[in-house]
Amino acid sequence: MNENNENLASPHARLSTRIERGDLFSVKCPSREVLKHVTSRWGVLILVALMDGTYRFSDLRRKVGGVSERMLAQTLQWLENDGFVLRRSYPVVPPHVEYSLTPLGVEVSHRVEALADWIEDNLTAILDCQKQE
């Protein structure tokens, strides 16, 4: 639908399209929670770390330096509930749990990796700006 046809569409059609797509600027839109999970410090780092493959909890905790067990567990749960992380539990003693990206997780991880790469590529300029304050 081009811009002119969109203006002629009924308000209901535009609303249903906005609901289906999401509207980050709306206070009540659930996309804000997903954005929070994906773009949190730990969310970004976990998604980028899982791009390397499947990890057990303790290995992932070592890879993502500085994250507490509680925050890692909570962030993994958020990302799993959002459909980005797959949790596999094996019925063995001691318990064996592995985490990997779902196809949706692979897609979002590439996007947050681009942001993380941009920050690292521009870190010198950013730090220079921070010094000027």
Secondary structure as UniProt FT lines:
FT   HELIX           3..8
FT   HELIX           11..21
FT   TURN            24..25
FT   TURN            27..28
FT   HELIX           31..39
FT   HELIX           41..49
FT   HELIX           50..52
FT   STRAND          55..56
FT   HELIX           57..63
FT   TURN            65..66
FT   HELIX           69..81
FT   TURN            82..83
FT   STRAND          85..90
FT   STRAND          96..101
FT   HELIX           103..121
FT   HELIX           123..131
//
